[in-house]
Amino acid sequence: MKKLNDTVSMQLIPCNNQDLIGVFRWFNSEKSVFYWGGPGVSYPLQIKRFKTESKFEKSHSYVLKQGRQLLAFGQIYNRLDHCHLGRLVVSPAFRGQGVGGQLIKELLAEGRQKLRLTRGSLFVLSDNKAAIKLYQKMAFVTTEYPKTIPLKNCLYMTLAEKPD
């Protein structure tokens, strides 16, 4: 595991092809890609195919970096008038150091600015306990999805409304 640099701030920036190559290195199996990308993303990962399957051009895709170090990846888009977070992943070398929480905060802030949406949502597989624990810590709660979710064992989570 690598240690974060306490003197350099993390920055959320738009994802480019070079960043995608780095993100793809974090996955070494069909199962790991499925947990990250969902049923529509094929393994092995390839840039052109991933961009089509993930609706890369319609989503806002970002990476979280510290200097030149790639820390995390995530996408945002409008789903049911929520800033929906998709394909969230933290580099295996930096897990457990607060990077996931920072990614979520930055993506939600970007969603408020770019999409003009204040509510957040995401999907997560119910056996992805580490991710669920993080999302709950970030004030996401399991919510009934208004449509049928085509995946078994998939949860819909929304950011708990803050009282006025």
Disulfide bonds with the S-S distance in Angstrom:
none
